[in-house]
Every structure is written in C-alpha cells, then in structure tokens.
C-alpha cells in the first residue's frame, strides 16, 4: 500500500478532497441515475493535470487524465490502489509528401485495452507524490517541395518515478523528387517507385513502397500499409472510458462506431486519373488524386495520425500529421453506477457532470435523464497565421449559454472545429481559416479567420490580421460575460503597418478584443485577448483551456492560476532590420515574453531577425489545441510557414 494522506477522512475519502467526495456522493449515491450501493471504504491516487474523465468499468471506478497539449501530471496523494498507473503515449504523425506518399503514424505505447493489432502490452509504471512532465508531440509538416520529404512527427513522452516513456514521431512520406519514406514510430510511404520507411519495434509498422505514381500509404500502429496506397490501420486503446460509450476521444472507427482509435497511417496520393489512398482508421489523413486534386488531408489532432499525400496537378503538398496524445489512468474506487449521459471525457465538479469534447463525437442521454437544460461552451477552430512578416490568425468564435435537451434517450452530434493550416510564402495551398465547432446544428461557433502576407486577413469567428484587417462575425465584447449573442464572441484582426521590407503584421482578433495593429519600427501586433471559461468548468483537477491571467485560489484551496482561457488571437510578425519582436498571442501583457507558451490559446508571432535565419525565435507558434486559439505569423525572409490554428472545444454540464 502506498503513502496515505494525513488529513481526516470520511468513509474511504479524504475530506479535503472535495472533488472525490462530491464524485462519490453525487454520482454513485442514490438517485439521479446512481444506485443505492454503499460507498466503498477506499481511497485512490489524487492528481491534477489534463482533462479529467471519471468512469466505471464493471464495479471498478477509474480516473483518466487526457493530455492533448503539453503539461504535467501532478500527483498529490495515493492510497489503497497502489502507486502504479496505466498509460497511452502517442507521438505526432508524420507529414505527407508533395505529390507523394502518406505520412507514418506516431509511435504508440500503451499498457492496456488494445484492440486491432499492434504491439504487446507494456507494464504499468510507478509514481510518487511529485509532478511528472507530459510532452505532446506536434504533427510533422507536409512537404511543400518535390525535393524534400514530409517532416517527421515530434516525439511524445510521459515521465514517471524512475524514467520516461517516449514514443517516436511518425516518419515523413516521400515526395515526387525525394522518393523514399522516412523511418519513424510508423514509417512513411514511398513516392515515385520509392521505398517505404520502417517502423519502430513495439510502436508501429512500416509504410508501403510506391508503384509508379501510386504512392505508398504510411504505416499505422496496428498494421503495415502494404500493399498499396491506403494508410495502415491504427489501434483502439480504451483507456479514457468504456469503448462503446466514450465518443470524442481519439478517432472514430466507422466499422465499429467506436472512438479511442489512434495512430492510423496517412493515405498515399496519386497521379493523373488514379485512385488515392484513404487514411488508416485512427486519424490518418486521406491522400488526394487528380481529379479532384489538391493538398493531402491532415491527420486528426490528438490521434497521431499521419498526413495524406498530395495530388499531382499542380504538384500539391502533403497534409500535416496529427498531433499526439497522452492518457494516464488509475483506479479510484469500487462501486456500481448508472450514467445519465455518455460522450467525451466525463468528470464531476461543483455538483455538475461535465462532458469535455476535444474531438468530434456524440452526446447521448440515457433514459434516466432528469435535467431540464444543459450549460455549454462551444469554441471554433482557430485560423492559421501568415508567413513572411505576416499577420496572426483569428480565434474561433466563443459561445456559451444553456439549452434544453429533448425527449430521451437522444443523440446530439458534437463537431470539433479543426485549426487552419499555413504554408511558406507563396507555397500551395493557401493559408486557411479554422473550421466550425457545433453542439447540434443550432449552436455553431465559426472558425477563426486566416492570417495573411501583405493582404487582407480572412473573415471568421474572429478575423485574421491584415491590411486593412479581417472581419470577425461576433458582436463586440461588452466587458461582462453574459449570454452569448447570435454569432458568438469574436473581433476583427489588426491592420498591417508599414510596407515592403519594413512591414509588420497585425494580430488576429480574439473573443474579448480586436487584434492590435502592427506598429513601426517593425513590431508585430498582439493577438486579441481571449476569455476565461465559466466557473462551472473550472475544475481544479483539470487543465482544460490554456494559460491566462492569474485567478484567485478557490475556497477548497486549489490554485486555479493560469488555466481555463480560450479563444485568443495569434500574434503578427515583422521583417527587417532585426531583431524586432513579434506580437504576443491572446493579448498577453508586455511582461510576458512573446516566445513562450500560448496565451489564451493564441500563438505568438515570430521574431523579425532577418537576415539571421538561424534564430529559432523566427518561427511562429501554433495556436493551442482545445482552445480555438489563432496561429502566430512567421518572421520575414526565408520560407517558414505561419503557425497552425488550435482546434476547438465543446463543454457540456448538467446537475449530477
């Protein structure tokens, strides 16, 4: 048995741990879909970090921490169920090739509940009372040049007491003039008769070689992409909740109608009049052919899926790989219970049941539903930032309010808007805005407008920065958060300052304010400010949303500083002579360095330091996934793409 808390305890629970006590009393006590079963005299591990999902499997009660952005699992106590944890660690997927193959899926390592093939299960690992770093790998960029491959995905990792679990980023795919796929967690597909990339033992599979213009698919965690162009299948790891009920975590497998599928390979692209490959189940992006042609489809965020291969006329770039994910799980109790609804990650706080969706899914009410209305937050995906001293991407629209739920049981579709993607200056495709999020069709939050380079920004939930500026679809923020207006909260982007070599991009609009104008000499405009989620969704154990202004500690003693902020605009950037600062993301104050963690989810603009192309701070920062933050703009000179927009989020709450 592990170390126990020294605080006074109720029946099997720490009285100071309001979250756990409330969870058992409100959810597993009598009434409202619970049972009359007595509470167990047990106490489980206590930790914070990520998005919380509490659920039952048989008579066991589990808590999962779902990380779609980097952070920390902070363990504060453990007791009757020991000190070991289950885990899923998935790296970022590889990028697709230009007129090329599909990217390999990010490496996948897990201790539990795998279906669909893949490697053998690993052993659980111990933790102590301490913080443990969680790193989420970004997806690799798709290739914009036939002479270069898609980028490999970035490793994801989870520290524990005695070491680190690391999964290897997926291999980038071959392009028409650089043919071989790269090795990785799963290997990238080949192009133009090129060879496949190999996978990492225990983490993934190899890609497929190309046969002429039939470019190879990327490997998946569950299957090799062989033969031909489809991406290799991923695997299902039901660690965040029951497989049949947990929607919106990982990718959907259409064949089983279940979620929690991860690490599917990207589909290969094809030349003229061929058939392109579909992405592997588990978030792999589809390849593209001619017709209809176009860039490869991106891997799904939070799955480690590989990016799809681009089409051929003109030679189109590959899709970006999907970002990775880390999930940690441990037992916290033993009792029977009946849920009132399923879908997303489910947690319990303040007398409410909270469903958190960071991927598209379904909110299903049960026959025992008893709530007249639900409270919601819906944030669209953020727009991408511009390149070459460009402007910041706008934040996705922010909507909040309450709505009735009809006859029961009822299923409501939840869509999570994807963040926009960017490209180097002059490359195909054009920079894109974010896509909408919705809670059923009536409640929709548009995606943020795209940033740009030396032209007008895109319209959207909040406008991308530009000259003369983007147009946000939302009403002006009145200063006090209340019921959402018809189009949600959103603001215009800022204007670009200067011209030619001295230009400096405006910031993208945010939910709370307009993006700042770029200003001479060569200073990128700050992204517009975001907003803090309503108090209902500020569970101290959860890390939903991003960093923002410090809040006062809550009465139960948890510090809520720097969490729960969403919908910040991306920062603009500048040209030369350098060095000159880029704009901060999300309206960060001047005391905050523009080159650190996104603020309210908005990514910072790169530092203008031409002609010093080796300065790493020239690169734009991505908007943070799960916040709808806009991407920052890259600095002038060179060929850096702007930052991608952050994916959106949907939150639903009702009395437990």
C-alpha positions as CSV (number, residue, x, y, z in Angstrom):
1,X,0.0,0.0,0.0
2,X,1.3,3.5,-0.8
3,X,1.6,6.5,1.4
4,X,-1.7,7.8,2.8
5,X,-2.9,11.4,3.3
6,X,-2.7,12.5,6.9
7,X,-5.9,14.6,6.6
8,X,-9.1,13.5,8.3
9,X,-11.2,11.2,6.1
10,X,-14.8,10.4,5.6
11,X,-16.0,6.9,4.6
12,X,-13.0,6.0,2.5
13,X,-12.3,9.5,1.3
14,X,-10.2,12.5,2.1
15,X,-12.5,15.2,3.5
16,X,-10.3,17.9,2.0
17,X,-10.6,16.4,-1.4
18,X,-13.9,17.9,-2.4
19,X,-13.7,16.6,-6.0
20,X,-13.6,12.9,-4.9
21,X,-16.1,13.3,-2.1
22,X,-18.5,15.0,-4.4
23,X,-17.9,12.4,-7.1
24,X,-19.0,9.5,-4.9
25,X,-21.9,11.2,-3.2
26,X,-23.5,12.9,-6.1
27,X,-22.8,10.4,-8.8
28,X,-22.7,7.0,-7.2
29,X,-25.1,7.7,-4.3
30,X,-28.9,7.0,-4.6
31,X,-31.0,8.9,-7.1
32,X,-30.3,10.7,-10.4
33,X,-29.2,7.6,-12.2
34,X,-27.0,6.3,-9.3
35,X,-27.5,3.3,-7.2
36,X,-28.2,2.6,-3.5
37,X,-25.0,0.6,-3.3
38,X,-22.9,1.6,-0.2
39,X,-19.7,3.6,-0.8
40,X,-16.5,1.6,-0.8
41,X,-14.0,2.2,2.1
42,X,-11.2,3.0,-0.4
43,X,-9.1,6.0,-1.4
44,X,-7.4,6.2,-4.8
45,X,-4.5,8.2,-6.1
46,X,-5.1,12.0,-6.3
47,X,-3.6,14.0,-9.1
48,X,-4.2,17.1,-11.3
49,X,-3.4,17.8,-15.0
50,X,-5.0,17.3,-18.4
51,X,-8.7,16.8,-19.0
52,X,-10.4,14.6,-16.4
53,X,-12.5,11.6,-17.3
54,X,-14.1,9.5,-14.5
55,X,-15.9,6.3,-15.4
56,X,-16.9,2.8,-14.2
57,X,-15.8,-0.5,-15.7
58,X,-17.8,-3.2,-14.1
59,X,-17.6,-2.4,-10.4
60,X,-14.3,-0.5,-10.7
61,X,-14.1,3.3,-10.8
62,X,-11.3,4.8,-12.8
63,X,-10.0,8.3,-13.4
64,X,-8.2,9.2,-16.7
65,X,-6.1,12.3,-17.4
66,X,-6.2,13.2,-21.1
67,X,-3.4,15.4,-22.4
68,X,-3.7,16.9,-25.9
69,X,-1.2,19.6,-25.1
70,X,2.0,19.5,-23.0
71,X,1.7,19.9,-19.3
72,X,2.3,17.9,-16.1
73,X,0.6,15.2,-14.1
74,X,1.0,16.4,-10.5
75,X,0.4,13.6,-8.0
76,X,-0.5,14.8,-4.6
77,X,-1.5,11.6,-2.7
78,X,-2.2,7.9,-3.2
79,X,-3.6,5.1,-1.1
80,X,-5.5,1.8,-1.4
81,X,-4.9,1.0,-5.1
82,X,-1.2,1.4,-5.1
83,X,1.1,3.8,-6.9
84,X,1.2,2.4,-10.5
85,X,-0.5,3.9,-13.4
86,X,-1.7,2.8,-16.9
87,X,-0.7,4.9,-19.8
88,X,-1.2,5.6,-23.5
89,X,1.6,7.7,-25.2
90,X,1.2,8.5,-28.9
91,X,3.6,10.7,-30.8
92,X,2.9,13.2,-33.6
93,X,2.2,11.7,-37.0
94,X,4.5,12.2,-40.0
95,X,3.7,14.7,-42.8
96,X,2.5,13.6,-46.2
97,X,4.6,14.0,-49.4
98,X,4.1,16.6,-52.2
99,X,2.6,14.5,-55.0
100,X,3.7,11.8,-52.7
101,X,3.1,9.1,-50.1
102,X,1.2,9.2,-46.8
103,X,2.9,10.0,-43.5
104,X,3.5,7.3,-40.9
105,X,1.5,7.4,-37.7
106,X,3.2,8.5,-34.5
107,X,4.6,5.7,-32.3
108,X,2.1,4.2,-29.9
109,X,2.9,2.7,-26.5
110,X,0.2,1.5,-24.1
111,X,-0.3,-0.7,-21.0
112,X,-4.0,-1.7,-21.5
113,X,-7.0,-2.4,-23.6
114,X,-5.6,-2.6,-27.1
115,X,-7.7,-4.0,-30.0
116,X,-7.0,-4.1,-33.7
117,X,-3.4,-5.5,-33.7
118,X,-0.3,-3.6,-32.6
119,X,2.5,-4.4,-30.2
120,X,2.3,-6.3,-26.9
121,X,1.0,-4.5,-23.8
122,X,3.6,-2.8,-21.6
123,X,3.9,-2.9,-17.9
124,X,2.4,-0.2,-15.6
125,X,4.8,2.3,-14.1
126,X,5.1,3.8,-10.6
127,X,4.6,7.4,-9.5
128,X,5.4,9.2,-6.2
129,X,4.0,12.4,-4.8
130,X,5.6,14.7,-7.4
131,X,4.9,16.4,-10.7
132,X,5.7,14.5,-13.9
133,X,6.2,16.2,-17.2
134,X,3.9,15.3,-20.2
135,X,5.1,16.3,-23.6
136,X,2.7,16.2,-26.6
137,X,4.5,15.8,-30.0
138,X,3.3,18.0,-32.9
139,X,2.5,16.5,-36.2
140,X,5.1,16.8,-38.9
141,X,4.6,19.3,-41.7
142,X,3.6,18.2,-45.1
143,X,6.2,18.6,-47.9
144,X,5.8,21.8,-50.0
145,X,8.7,20.8,-52.3
146,X,9.1,17.8,-54.6
147,X,12.8,17.8,-53.5
148,X,12.0,17.2,-49.8
149,X,10.1,14.7,-47.8
150,X,7.3,15.3,-45.3
151,X,8.6,16.2,-41.9
152,X,8.7,13.5,-39.2
153,X,6.3,13.9,-36.3
154,X,7.6,15.0,-32.9
155,X,8.1,12.5,-30.0
156,X,5.6,12.4,-27.1
157,X,6.7,11.4,-23.6
158,X,5.5,10.8,-20.1
159,X,7.8,10.9,-17.1
160,X,7.3,8.6,-14.2
161,X,9.1,7.7,-11.0
162,X,12.3,6.2,-12.4
163,X,12.3,7.1,-16.1
164,X,10.4,8.3,-19.1
165,X,8.1,6.6,-21.6
166,X,8.8,8.0,-25.1
167,X,7.0,7.3,-28.3
168,X,8.8,8.1,-31.6
169,X,7.3,10.6,-34.1
170,X,5.9,9.2,-37.3
171,X,8.0,9.0,-40.4
172,X,7.6,11.7,-43.1
173,X,6.5,10.5,-46.6
174,X,8.4,10.6,-49.8
175,X,7.7,13.3,-52.4
176,X,7.9,13.0,-56.2
177,X,11.5,14.1,-56.4
178,X,12.6,12.7,-53.0
179,X,11.1,9.4,-53.1
180,X,11.8,7.2,-50.0
181,X,9.6,7.4,-47.0
182,X,11.4,8.1,-43.7
183,X,11.5,5.7,-40.7
184,X,9.7,6.7,-37.5
185,X,7.2,5.4,-35.0
186,X,5.4,4.1,-38.1
187,X,7.2,4.5,-41.4
188,X,6.3,7.0,-44.2
189,X,5.1,5.8,-47.6
190,X,7.3,6.0,-50.6
191,X,6.7,8.0,-53.8
192,X,7.5,7.6,-57.5
193,X,8.7,4.0,-57.1
194,X,10.4,4.9,-53.8
195,X,10.9,2.6,-50.9
196,X,9.0,2.6,-47.7
197,X,10.1,3.9,-44.3
198,X,10.4,1.4,-41.5
199,X,8.5,1.5,-38.1
200,X,9.9,1.3,-34.6
201,X,9.6,-2.2,-32.9
202,X,6.8,-2.2,-30.4
203,X,5.4,1.2,-31.5
204,X,4.3,0.9,-35.2
205,X,4.6,-0.6,-38.6
206,X,6.3,0.2,-41.9
207,X,4.9,2.2,-44.7
208,X,4.2,1.0,-48.2
209,X,6.6,1.4,-51.2
210,X,5.3,3.2,-54.3
211,X,4.5,1.6,-57.6
212,X,5.0,4.4,-60.1
213,X,2.6,7.2,-59.4
214,X,0.6,5.0,-57.0
215,X,2.3,6.4,-53.9
216,X,2.6,4.3,-50.7
217,X,0.5,4.8,-47.6
218,X,2.0,5.4,-44.2
219,X,2.2,2.7,-41.6
220,X,-0.1,2.5,-38.7
221,X,0.2,1.2,-35.1
222,X,-1.9,-1.8,-35.9
223,X,-0.9,-2.7,-39.5
224,X,1.7,-2.2,-42.2
225,X,0.5,-0.1,-45.1
226,X,1.1,-2.9,-47.6
227,X,0.2,-3.4,-50.3
228,X,-0.7,-0.1,-52.0
229,X,-1.8,3.3,-51.1
230,X,-4.2,3.1,-48.1
231,X,-2.7,4.1,-44.7
232,X,-2.1,1.3,-42.2
233,X,-4.8,0.9,-39.5
234,X,-4.2,2.1,-36.0
235,X,-5.4,0.5,-32.8
236,X,-8.1,1.1,-30.2
237,X,-7.0,1.8,-26.7
238,X,-10.0,2.1,-24.4
239,X,-8.2,3.9,-21.6
240,X,-10.3,7.1,-21.3
241,X,-13.6,5.3,-20.8
242,X,-15.8,2.4,-21.9
243,X,-15.1,1.7,-25.6
244,X,-18.8,1.7,-26.6
245,X,-19.7,5.0,-24.8
246,X,-16.7,7.3,-24.9
247,X,-17.0,9.5,-28.0
248,X,-14.9,12.4,-29.0
249,X,-11.6,11.0,-27.7
250,X,-9.3,9.8,-30.4
251,X,-10.7,8.9,-33.8
252,X,-13.9,7.1,-34.9
253,X,-13.7,3.7,-36.5
254,X,-16.7,3.7,-38.8
255,X,-16.7,-0.1,-38.9
256,X,-17.4,-0.4,-35.2
257,X,-18.9,3.0,-34.5
258,X,-16.5,3.4,-31.6
259,X,-13.9,6.0,-30.7
260,X,-10.5,5.8,-29.0
261,X,-8.7,4.7,-32.1
262,X,-5.2,6.2,-32.5
263,X,-2.2,6.2,-34.8
264,X,-3.6,5.5,-38.3
265,X,-1.3,6.0,-41.3
266,X,-1.8,8.6,-43.9
267,X,-3.1,7.6,-47.4
268,X,-0.9,7.9,-50.4
269,X,-1.6,10.4,-53.2
270,X,-1.8,9.5,-56.9
271,X,-1.0,10.9,-60.3
272,X,-3.5,11.6,-63.1
273,X,-6.8,9.7,-63.0
274,X,-5.8,7.3,-60.4
275,X,-7.3,6.3,-57.1
276,X,-5.8,7.8,-54.0
277,X,-5.4,6.0,-50.6
278,X,-7.7,6.6,-47.7
279,X,-6.2,7.3,-44.3
280,X,-5.9,4.4,-41.8
281,X,-8.5,4.2,-39.1
282,X,-7.1,6.0,-36.1
283,X,-6.9,9.5,-37.5
284,X,-4.9,9.0,-40.7
285,X,-5.4,11.7,-43.4
286,X,-6.7,10.8,-46.9
287,X,-4.4,11.0,-49.9
288,X,-5.6,13.1,-52.9
289,X,-5.6,12.3,-56.6
290,X,-6.3,14.2,-59.9
291,X,-9.2,14.7,-60.3
292,X,-10.2,16.4,-58.0
293,X,-6.7,17.2,-56.9
294,X,-5.5,19.4,-54.0
295,X,-3.3,19.1,-50.9
296,X,-3.3,15.9,-48.8
297,X,-5.7,15.8,-45.9
298,X,-4.2,16.3,-42.4
299,X,-4.1,13.7,-39.7
300,X,-6.6,14.2,-36.9
301,X,-5.4,16.2,-33.9
302,X,-4.9,14.2,-30.8
303,X,-4.5,10.9,-32.6
304,X,-1.0,10.8,-34.0
305,X,-2.5,10.1,-37.5
306,X,-0.2,10.5,-40.5
307,X,-0.9,13.2,-43.1
308,X,-2.2,12.2,-46.5
309,X,-0.2,12.5,-49.8
310,X,-0.8,15.4,-52.1
311,X,-2.2,15.3,-55.6
312,X,-0.4,15.9,-58.9
313,X,-1.7,18.8,-61.0
314,X,-0.2,21.1,-59.9
315,X,2.1,19.2,-57.6
316,X,0.3,19.6,-54.3
317,X,1.8,19.4,-50.8
318,X,1.1,16.7,-48.3
319,X,-1.1,17.0,-45.3
320,X,0.2,17.8,-41.9
321,X,0.5,14.9,-39.4
322,X,-1.9,14.9,-36.4
323,X,-0.7,15.9,-33.0
324,X,-0.1,13.2,-30.4
325,X,-1.9,12.4,-27.1
326,X,-1.0,11.1,-23.6
327,X,-3.6,9.5,-21.3
328,X,-2.9,8.3,-17.8
329,X,-5.4,6.1,-15.9
330,X,-5.7,4.7,-12.3
331,X,-8.4,3.2,-10.1
332,X,-10.0,5.5,-7.5
333,X,-12.8,3.3,-6.2
334,X,-15.2,0.3,-6.5
335,X,-18.9,0.7,-6.8
336,X,-21.7,0.2,-9.3
337,X,-23.2,3.2,-11.1
338,X,-25.5,4.2,-14.0
339,X,-24.6,7.2,-16.1
340,X,-27.2,9.7,-17.2
341,X,-25.3,10.5,-20.5
342,X,-22.2,9.4,-22.4
343,X,-19.8,11.1,-24.8
344,X,-16.4,12.9,-24.4
345,X,-14.4,12.9,-21.3
346,X,-16.7,12.9,-18.2
347,X,-15.8,14.5,-14.9
348,X,-17.6,15.7,-11.8
349,X,-17.2,19.1,-10.2
350,X,-19.4,21.6,-8.2
351,X,-22.4,19.3,-8.2
352,X,-22.3,19.1,-12.0
353,X,-21.4,16.3,-14.5
354,X,-19.1,17.8,-17.2
355,X,-18.6,16.3,-20.7
356,X,-15.5,17.6,-22.5
357,X,-15.1,17.1,-26.2
358,X,-11.8,17.7,-27.9
359,X,-12.6,15.5,-30.9
360,X,-15.8,15.1,-32.8
361,X,-18.3,12.7,-31.2
362,X,-21.9,12.2,-29.9
363,X,-23.6,13.4,-26.7
364,X,-26.0,10.5,-25.8
365,X,-28.6,11.0,-23.0
366,X,-29.8,7.9,-21.2
367,X,-33.5,7.0,-20.4
368,X,-32.9,8.1,-16.8
369,X,-32.1,11.7,-17.9
370,X,-33.6,14.3,-15.4
371,X,-32.0,17.6,-16.3
372,X,-34.2,20.2,-18.0
373,X,-31.3,22.1,-19.5
374,X,-27.6,21.9,-20.0
375,X,-24.9,24.6,-19.8
376,X,-22.5,24.7,-22.8
377,X,-19.4,26.3,-24.2
378,X,-18.6,25.9,-27.9
379,X,-15.4,27.3,-29.5
380,X,-14.5,27.1,-33.2
381,X,-11.1,26.2,-34.5
382,X,-8.5,29.0,-34.8
383,X,-7.2,30.4,-38.1
384,X,-3.7,29.8,-39.2
385,X,-1.1,32.7,-39.2
386,X,0.5,34.2,-42.2
387,X,4.1,33.7,-43.4
388,X,6.9,36.1,-44.2
389,X,6.2,39.0,-41.8
390,X,2.5,38.1,-42.0
391,X,-0.5,38.6,-39.7
392,X,-1.9,36.5,-36.9
393,X,-4.8,34.1,-37.3
394,X,-8.1,34.9,-35.7
395,X,-9.6,32.9,-32.8
396,X,-12.6,30.6,-33.2
397,X,-15.9,32.1,-32.1
398,X,-16.8,31.6,-28.4
399,X,-20.3,30.8,-27.5
400,X,-21.8,30.0,-24.1
401,X,-25.3,29.6,-22.6
402,X,-27.9,27.0,-21.8
403,X,-30.3,24.9,-23.9
404,X,-33.0,22.3,-23.3
405,X,-32.4,18.7,-24.2
406,X,-35.4,17.0,-25.8
407,X,-37.0,13.6,-25.3
408,X,-34.8,10.8,-24.0
409,X,-32.8,9.0,-24.9
410,X,-31.5,11.3,-27.6
411,X,-28.2,11.6,-29.5
412,X,-26.7,15.0,-30.4
413,X,-23.8,15.3,-32.7
414,X,-20.7,17.3,-31.5
415,X,-18.3,18.6,-34.0
416,X,-14.9,20.0,-33.0
417,X,-13.5,22.5,-35.5
418,X,-10.0,22.0,-36.8
419,X,-7.3,24.7,-36.7
420,X,-6.3,26.2,-40.0
421,X,-3.0,25.3,-41.7
422,X,-0.3,27.6,-43.1
423,X,2.4,27.4,-45.7
424,X,5.7,29.1,-46.6
425,X,5.4,32.3,-48.5
426,X,4.0,31.7,-52.0
427,X,3.5,27.9,-51.5
428,X,0.4,25.9,-52.3
429,X,-2.0,25.6,-50.6
430,X,-3.2,29.0,-49.5
431,X,-3.3,29.7,-45.7
432,X,-6.7,28.5,-44.3
433,X,-9.0,29.6,-41.5
434,X,-10.4,27.3,-38.8
435,X,-13.5,25.2,-39.2
436,X,-16.7,25.4,-37.1
437,X,-17.5,23.6,-33.9
438,X,-21.1,22.8,-33.0
439,X,-23.3,21.3,-30.3
440,X,-26.1,20.1,-32.6
441,X,-26.8,22.1,-35.7
442,X,-28.4,25.1,-34.0
443,X,-25.4,26.0,-31.8
444,X,-22.5,26.7,-34.1
445,X,-19.2,28.6,-33.5
446,X,-17.5,29.6,-36.7
447,X,-13.8,29.0,-37.1
448,X,-11.3,31.9,-36.9
449,X,-10.2,33.9,-40.0
450,X,-6.9,33.1,-41.6
451,X,-3.8,35.4,-41.3
452,X,-2.1,36.6,-44.5
453,X,1.0,38.1,-46.1
454,X,0.7,41.7,-47.2
455,X,-3.0,41.5,-48.0
456,X,-6.4,41.4,-46.2
457,X,-7.0,38.9,-43.5
458,X,-9.8,36.3,-43.6
459,X,-13.2,36.7,-42.0
460,X,-14.2,34.2,-39.3
461,X,-15.3,33.8,-35.7
462,X,-12.6,36.4,-35.1
463,X,-10.9,37.9,-38.1
464,X,-7.3,37.2,-39.1
465,X,-5.0,40.2,-39.0
466,X,-4.5,42.0,-42.3
467,X,-4.4,45.2,-44.2
468,X,-7.0,46.8,-43.7
469,X,-7.9,43.9,-41.3
470,X,-10.1,40.9,-41.0
471,X,-13.8,40.9,-40.1
472,X,-15.0,39.0,-37.0
473,X,-18.5,37.6,-37.2
474,X,-19.2,38.1,-33.5
475,X,-20.6,41.0,-31.6
476,X,-18.3,43.4,-29.7
477,X,-17.4,42.1,-26.2
478,X,-19.3,44.3,-23.7
479,X,-16.9,43.8,-20.8
480,X,-19.0,41.5,-18.7
481,X,-19.5,37.9,-19.9
482,X,-23.2,37.1,-20.2
483,X,-25.5,35.2,-22.6
484,X,-23.9,34.8,-26.0
485,X,-25.1,36.9,-28.9
486,X,-26.4,35.2,-32.0
487,X,-22.9,34.8,-33.7
488,X,-20.8,34.3,-30.6
489,X,-18.0,36.5,-29.3
490,X,-15.4,37.5,-31.9
491,X,-13.5,40.5,-33.0
492,X,-11.7,42.0,-36.0
493,X,-8.0,41.4,-36.7
494,X,-5.5,44.2,-36.6
495,X,-4.0,46.0,-39.6
496,X,-0.6,45.6,-41.1
497,X,1.8,48.5,-40.5
498,X,4.4,49.7,-43.0
499,X,5.0,48.3,-46.4
500,X,7.6,46.4,-48.4
501,X,10.7,45.4,-46.3
502,X,9.5,47.3,-43.2
503,X,6.1,45.8,-42.9
504,X,4.8,44.4,-39.6
505,X,1.7,42.2,-39.4
506,X,-1.4,42.9,-37.3
507,X,-2.6,40.4,-34.7
508,X,-5.6,38.1,-35.2
509,X,-8.8,39.0,-33.3
510,X,-9.8,37.3,-30.1
511,X,-13.0,36.6,-28.3
512,X,-12.5,39.6,-25.9
513,X,-10.8,42.2,-28.1
514,X,-9.6,43.2,-31.5
515,X,-6.1,42.3,-32.7
516,X,-3.5,45.0,-32.3
517,X,-2.2,46.8,-35.4
518,X,1.4,46.3,-36.4
519,X,3.5,49.3,-35.5
520,X,6.7,50.9,-36.6
521,X,9.5,50.2,-36.4
522,X,8.8,46.6,-37.3
523,X,6.8,45.4,-34.3
524,X,4.1,42.7,-34.9
525,X,0.7,43.3,-33.4
526,X,-0.5,41.3,-30.4
527,X,-3.4,38.9,-30.9
528,X,-6.7,39.9,-29.4
529,X,-7.5,38.7,-25.8
530,X,-9.3,35.5,-25.0
531,X,-11.9,34.8,-22.3
532,X,-11.9,32.5,-19.2
533,X,-14.4,29.7,-19.2
534,X,-17.4,30.0,-16.9
535,X,-16.9,28.9,-13.3
536,X,-18.9,25.7,-13.9
537,X,-16.0,24.3,-16.0
538,X,-13.1,25.4,-13.8
539,X,-12.4,22.1,-12.1
540,X,-9.2,22.5,-10.2
541,X,-8.1,18.9,-11.1
542,X,-8.4,19.6,-14.8
543,X,-6.2,21.6,-17.2
544,X,-8.9,22.4,-19.8
545,X,-8.1,25.6,-21.7
546,X,-4.8,27.4,-21.7
547,X,-2.7,29.8,-19.7
548,X,-4.1,33.3,-18.9
549,X,-4.3,35.9,-16.2
550,X,-3.9,34.6,-12.6
551,X,-7.1,33.9,-10.8
552,X,-7.6,33.9,-7.0
553,X,-7.4,30.5,-5.3
554,X,-10.8,28.7,-4.9
555,X,-12.3,28.1,-1.4
556,X,-11.2,24.5,-1.4
557,X,-7.5,25.6,-1.6
558,X,-6.7,24.6,-5.1
559,X,-4.8,27.2,-7.1
560,X,-6.6,28.0,-10.4
561,X,-3.9,30.2,-11.8
562,X,-3.2,30.2,-15.5
563,X,-5.9,27.8,-16.7
564,X,-9.3,27.8,-18.4
565,X,-8.6,30.5,-21.0
566,X,-9.6,30.1,-24.6
567,X,-10.1,31.9,-28.0
568,X,-7.0,34.2,-28.1
569,X,-5.8,35.6,-31.4
570,X,-2.5,34.9,-33.0
571,X,0.4,37.4,-32.9
572,X,1.7,39.2,-36.0
573,X,5.3,39.3,-37.1
574,X,7.8,41.7,-38.7
575,X,10.5,41.9,-41.3
576,X,13.9,43.7,-41.0
577,X,16.3,45.1,-40.0
578,X,16.3,42.8,-37.0
579,X,15.9,41.8,-34.3
580,X,12.3,43.0,-33.8
581,X,9.6,41.5,-31.6
582,X,6.6,39.6,-32.9
583,X,3.3,40.1,-31.3
584,X,2.2,38.0,-28.3
585,X,-0.7,35.6,-28.6
586,X,-4.0,36.2,-27.0
587,X,-3.4,39.7,-25.6
588,X,-0.6,38.7,-23.3
589,X,0.7,41.6,-21.2
590,X,4.1,43.2,-22.1
591,X,5.7,41.4,-19.1
592,X,5.1,38.1,-20.9
593,X,7.8,37.1,-23.4
594,X,6.1,36.6,-26.8
595,X,8.1,33.4,-27.5
596,X,6.7,31.1,-24.8
597,X,3.5,29.1,-24.2
598,X,0.4,30.4,-26.0
599,X,-1.7,32.9,-24.1
600,X,-5.5,32.1,-24.1
601,X,-4.5,29.6,-26.7
602,X,-3.2,32.2,-29.2
603,X,0.2,31.5,-30.7
604,X,2.9,34.2,-30.8
605,X,4.4,35.8,-33.9
606,X,8.0,35.1,-34.8
607,X,10.8,37.5,-34.1
608,X,11.9,39.5,-37.1
609,X,15.6,38.9,-37.3
610,X,16.5,39.0,-41.0
611,X,19.0,38.0,-42.3
612,X,19.8,35.8,-39.2
613,X,18.0,32.7,-40.4
614,X,19.3,30.5,-37.6
615,X,17.4,32.3,-34.8
616,X,14.8,29.7,-33.6
617,X,12.5,32.5,-32.4
618,X,11.8,33.5,-36.0
619,X,9.3,30.6,-36.2
620,X,5.7,31.2,-35.4
621,X,3.9,29.5,-32.5
622,X,0.9,27.3,-33.2
623,X,-2.4,28.0,-31.5
624,X,-3.1,25.6,-28.7
625,X,-5.3,22.6,-29.4
626,X,-8.6,22.6,-27.4
627,X,-8.7,26.4,-27.2
628,X,-9.6,27.7,-30.7
629,X,-6.5,30.0,-30.5
630,X,-5.2,31.6,-33.7
631,X,-1.8,30.7,-35.0
632,X,1.1,33.3,-35.0
633,X,2.8,34.7,-38.1
634,X,6.3,33.8,-39.1
635,X,9.1,36.3,-39.4
636,X,10.1,37.9,-42.7
637,X,12.7,36.4,-45.0
638,X,13.3,32.7,-45.5
639,X,10.5,30.2,-46.1
640,X,8.9,29.5,-42.7
641,X,5.2,28.7,-42.6
642,X,3.0,30.5,-40.1
643,X,1.6,28.8,-37.0
644,X,-1.4,26.5,-37.3
645,X,-4.6,27.3,-35.6
646,X,-5.6,25.5,-32.4
647,X,-8.5,23.0,-32.6
648,X,-11.8,24.0,-30.9
649,X,-13.6,22.5,-27.9
650,X,-17.2,21.8,-26.7
651,X,-18.1,21.6,-23.0
652,X,-21.4,20.4,-21.6
653,X,-22.6,20.4,-17.9
654,X,-25.7,19.5,-16.0
655,X,-26.6,18.6,-12.4
656,X,-25.2,15.2,-11.3
